[in-house]
Amino acid sequence: MHFLDWVHHAIGGAGHLRFIVQPLVAILLGIRDGREDARLGRPPYIWGLVRQRESRRERLKAGLEAASKPLVLAVVFDLILQFAALRTVHIVWALVVGTFLVAIPYMLARAASNRVVTWWRRRSEVIPVGR
């Protein structure tokens, strides 16, 4: 069975709800962490990883720690579903699915929420002229 066959089987099978729940949990965690980044004056997560060499290692470590539990759960859940449905396991497939369902939504939500919170704070700090 090829990867696309497995994805088609997983979407239509018993584990289809995870395609909603796992990204939602990752997004909520990303929003929480992005708001904290904005509060601390840090740049958006992905931008900080790319542009700030001095803090790259700490930011990557913090991001991995925050996303690791949902990512591990996503991979383990995928392995269980693979075994239940196919009586075999493909670790690489589980890692790919876990990455797409958890890691990518987490990083994007963390960066976006930091941008929104930072923009909102700057907007509210502007005092109208003439009042």
Phi, psi and omega in degrees: 000132180273167183302315181295327175296319179295318179298315178299317178295319182292321181294320182271351185270198185293337183264018185295335180294334180294337178290349175254312187292312185296313176296325179297316177297316179298319179295316179298318176295321178296320177296315178302312183288326177294321176296320178294319176301315180296319179299323181274359179078019178279152175289166176307148191305304184295318179299318178295323177295321184282317191263335186253094183296322186293332181247009184301313184296316180294319180294318179296317179298315180296319178295319179293322178297317182291323183268352187293318182297309178296327179293315178297317178298320179297317181293314180297316179299320178295319178297320178296316179296320177301314182295318180295321184273323189245350184061028176208163179231142177234101186297319181299318178299317180297320178294320178295312180297316178299320179296315181289327182275336187235302189296312182293312177300323179298309183296318180294318179293322179296314180293315182294318181292326175298314179300314182295314180296317179297315178299316182297318179295316178296321180296319182283343179279342181288124180263124181299139179278138176096008179252000000 
